[in-house]
Amino acid sequence: MSQNHSLYTLTIAATAAIIAQTFVDFTGAPAVAAGNTAGVSRTSANIGDLFPVDRLGSAVVTAGAAIAEGQRLEVGANGLAVPHASGVVVAVALETAAVGATFEVDLIPN
């Protein structure tokens, strides 16, 4: 069951269109594939809007590939979660997920 247990939430101003439950960076844009993140956007946002970003604890994110429980994750295209290959590890999957599904992750600050 996907749930959210945020221990630390930032408020960031969007500098690009943000889709809820995707990884974002500190500039307010979708996180770059294989790069660092500020955390996971809790809501969608238009440019200039303030939005909450879960940084520490667990969050619900959207899968960009099939995910297995316990798998280490990195950022894929459009801020989606994908299995770790060579990028920065940003989370660990707390449940399995199919492509496009939302699932709970344990965030790893980076």
Secondary structure as GFF3:
##gff-version 3
##sequence-region A 1 110
A	DSSP	beta_strand	5	13	.	.	.	ID=ss1
A	DSSP	beta_strand	23	24	.	.	.	ID=ss2
A	DSSP	beta_strand	39	41	.	.	.	ID=ss3
A	DSSP	beta_strand	50	62	.	.	.	ID=ss4
A	DSSP	beta_strand	72	75	.	.	.	ID=ss5
A	DSSP	three_ten_helix	77	79	.	.	.	ID=ss6
A	DSSP	beta_strand	81	83	.	.	.	ID=ss7
A	DSSP	beta_strand	91	93	.	.	.	ID=ss8
A	DSSP	beta_strand	102	107	.	.	.	ID=ss9
###
